[in-house]
Amino acid sequence: MSVVLNNPLHRKLRMALIGGGGGGFIGRVHATAAQLDNRAVVVAGALSSNPDKSKQTAPAFGIADERAYGSYRELLDGETELPAEGRVDFVSIATPNHTHFEIAQAALKAGLHVVCDKPMTNHVAEAEQLAELVAQSGSVFALTHNYTGYPMIRQARAMIEAGELGEIQAVRANYMQGWLCGMELDPNAPRGVWKADPAKAGSGSLGDVGTHAFNLVGYVTGLRATQLSCLMRSFHPERPLDDYGHVAIKFDEAALGMIIFSQITHGRLNDLTLEVDGTKGAISWRQEDPNQLVVQRTGQATQTYDRDPAAGYTNELARDACRIPAGHPEGFFEAFANVYRAAFDDMARHAAGEAIDSRCTAYPNVHDGVEGVRFIAACQASSDVDGQWLPIA
Ligand SMILES: NC(=O)c1ccc[n+]([C@@H]2O[C@H](COP(=O)([O-])OP(=O)(O)OC[C@H]3O[C@@H](n4cnc5c(N)ncnc54)[C@H](O)[C@@H]3O)[C@@H](O)[C@H]2O)c1
């Protein structure tokens, strides 16, 4: 069996992509994921900070010359001059961290929906301004914490919400990479040079991968982190930004959490793991093996749940996140597309005149973005005072 896909809008949404030109990584992923279910089409783009590169790359995304813009400002000006039935519905922001705020703010002010990559902004005040703007505009705002889109992550979330693990006592999320090991910084690298610049990246591994782990903990458990103690270091000889850290977390319930993020662990690729301990059972999941969820209960054999939309044990939230029958692997693109799919549902509701509750969404939203930026700021402040416990505010 395969899951039936729905498109309440009965037309494709028109997407503008910002970033992704000249070998940019995640812009291409946004374009693929957004178009996976045939509910959107990339029609416009400002793909690079260099106007020539931006226009040169546009054909590779299927963007016509007249909608290949030299900058995001040109794009917003050009698109808002078009009749409503032709202009883009939303922009996807896949640019370096320091540009997210100004692009998202301008797109919301232009009346467009926004899909933005993480971390949402480099400063808490900017993140809070975006949340206010989303509330005022009524537009849809989705943040691509794409790991929330995996069916077995959704399975875990629904199981915890239904009380199947009992009370949650402890959560551990680690995001381990090793790509900085022995890496010499190359100022002419085709992509990602900005990641070593504090003024652009805002943080190192913390914002790059630690925020994904933090978001996943909240998404799966529903727990709200209130205080943290963080120690992080920059072990790279030339790079001034953090590349390893651990964060102890207290939640508003009695639960405790621990997050470790690393980009200096030899041999690790995208090793994001999540473990949750409850009074009735424990679960564990690994991003590099995303179609399986391990469930353990004392005295019982270990169970492995497969991503199987036809299996009796799969809950509705997980089933709705699957596209194809079990055994055919689904992965990164499909999970990413699930964030888009849920945002498209809200864009369709918005087009039908329904008000969107920006706090209550099936995808990571602007408020999750604010939490993520507050998390980064609190980790940096705590690490600066040798791991002192601080509120996440
Ligand atoms: N969700 C995820 O899994 C994930 C993965 C990687 C990166 N990211 C995030 O995505 C963003 C981009 O990261 P990346 O790894 O793709 O970086 P990258 O360096 O590979 O690509 C950045 C792209 O932005 C373009 N760009 C830069 N400034 C621009 C501007 N002002 N206007 C238009 N385009 C501009 C560049 O030309 C390039 O195409 C970052 O915020 C990063 O944190 C998210």
The ligand as an SDF file (V2000), in Angstrom:
LIG
                    3D

 44 48  0  0  0  0  0  0  0  0999 V2000
   18.2050   21.7350    7.6930 N   0  0  0  0  0  0  0  0  0  0  0  0
   19.3780   21.1880    7.4960 C   0  0  0  0  0  0  0  0  0  0  0  0
   19.5520   19.9790    7.6170 O   0  0  0  0  0  0  0  0  0  0  0  0
   20.5280   22.0490    7.0920 C   0  0  0  0  0  0  0  0  0  0  0  0
   21.6950   21.4660    6.5430 C   0  0  0  0  0  0  0  0  0  0  0  0
   22.7250   22.3150    6.1340 C   0  0  0  0  0  0  0  0  0  0  0  0
   22.6150   23.6910    6.2910 C   0  0  0  0  0  0  0  0  0  0  0  0
   21.4840   24.2090    6.8690 N   0  0  0  0  0  0  0  0  0  0  0  0
   21.3230   25.6690    7.0280 C   0  0  0  0  0  0  0  0  0  0  0  0
   21.0700   26.1770    5.7280 O   0  0  0  0  0  0  0  0  0  0  0  0
   21.7090   27.4420    5.5500 C   0  0  0  0  0  0  0  0  0  0  0  0
   22.6710   27.3510    4.3700 C   0  0  0  0  0  0  0  0  0  0  0  0
   23.6400   26.3650    4.6370 O   0  0  0  0  0  0  0  0  0  0  0  0
   24.4320   25.6080    3.4520 P   0  0  0  0  0  0  0  0  0  0  0  0
   25.1600   24.5020    4.1090 O   0  0  0  0  0  0  0  0  0  0  0  0
   23.5260   25.3210    2.3170 O   0  0  0  0  0  0  0  0  0  0  0  0
   25.4710   26.7480    3.0450 O   0  0  0  0  0  0  0  0  0  0  0  0
   26.2360   26.8800    1.6520 P   0  0  0  0  0  0  0  0  0  0  0  0
   27.4180   27.7350    1.8780 O   0  0  0  0  0  0  0  0  0  0  0  0
   26.4340   25.5350    1.0500 O   0  0  0  0  0  0  0  0  0  0  0  0
   25.1780   27.6440    0.7320 O   0  0  0  0  0  0  0  0  0  0  0  0
   24.7760   28.9760    0.9920 C   0  0  0  0  0  0  0  0  0  0  0  0
   24.0750   29.4770   -0.2370 C   0  0  0  0  0  0  0  0  0  0  0  0
   23.5270   30.7810   -0.0170 O   0  0  0  0  0  0  0  0  0  0  0  0
   23.8790   31.6310   -1.1220 C   0  0  0  0  0  0  0  0  0  0  0  0
   23.8590   33.0030   -0.6040 N   0  0  0  0  0  0  0  0  0  0  0  0
   24.6970   33.5850    0.2890 C   0  0  0  0  0  0  0  0  0  0  0  0
   24.2770   34.8430    0.5780 N   0  0  0  0  0  0  0  0  0  0  0  0
   23.1630   35.0610   -0.1650 C   0  0  0  0  0  0  0  0  0  0  0  0
   22.2820   36.1410   -0.3170 C   0  0  0  0  0  0  0  0  0  0  0  0
   22.4480   37.2710    0.3690 N   0  0  0  0  0  0  0  0  0  0  0  0
   21.2500   36.0170   -1.1910 N   0  0  0  0  0  0  0  0  0  0  0  0
   21.0620   34.8800   -1.8920 C   0  0  0  0  0  0  0  0  0  0  0  0
   21.8570   33.7960   -1.7720 N   0  0  0  0  0  0  0  0  0  0  0  0
   22.8960   33.8900   -0.9190 C   0  0  0  0  0  0  0  0  0  0  0  0
   25.2180   31.1150   -1.5880 C   0  0  0  0  0  0  0  0  0  0  0  0
   25.4630   31.4790   -2.9230 O   0  0  0  0  0  0  0  0  0  0  0  0
   24.9990   29.6060   -1.4510 C   0  0  0  0  0  0  0  0  0  0  0  0
   24.3070   29.0960   -2.5680 O   0  0  0  0  0  0  0  0  0  0  0  0
   22.3790   27.7360    6.8840 C   0  0  0  0  0  0  0  0  0  0  0  0
   21.5570   28.5460    7.6480 O   0  0  0  0  0  0  0  0  0  0  0  0
   22.5460   26.3740    7.5410 C   0  0  0  0  0  0  0  0  0  0  0  0
   22.5350   26.4420    8.9500 O   0  0  0  0  0  0  0  0  0  0  0  0
   20.4560   23.4120    7.2460 C   0  0  0  0  0  0  0  0  0  0  0  0
  1  2  1  0
  2  3  2  0
  2  4  1  0
  4  5  1  0
  4 44  2  0
  5  6  2  0
  6  7  1  0
  7  8  2  0
  8  9  1  0
  8 44  1  0
  9 10  1  0
  9 42  1  0
 10 11  1  0
 11 12  1  0
 11 40  1  0
 12 13  1  0
 13 14  1  0
 14 15  2  0
 14 16  1  0
 14 17  1  0
 17 18  1  0
 18 19  2  0
 18 20  1  0
 18 21  1  0
 21 22  1  0
 22 23  1  0
 23 24  1  0
 23 38  1  0
 24 25  1  0
 25 26  1  0
 25 36  1  0
 26 27  1  0
 26 35  1  0
 27 28  2  0
 28 29  1  0
 29 30  1  0
 29 35  2  0
 30 31  1  0
 30 32  2  0
 32 33  1  0
 33 34  2  0
 34 35  1  0
 36 37  1  0
 36 38  1  0
 38 39  1  0
 40 41  1  0
 40 42  1  0
 42 43  1  0
M  CHG  2   8   1  16  -1
M  END
$$$$
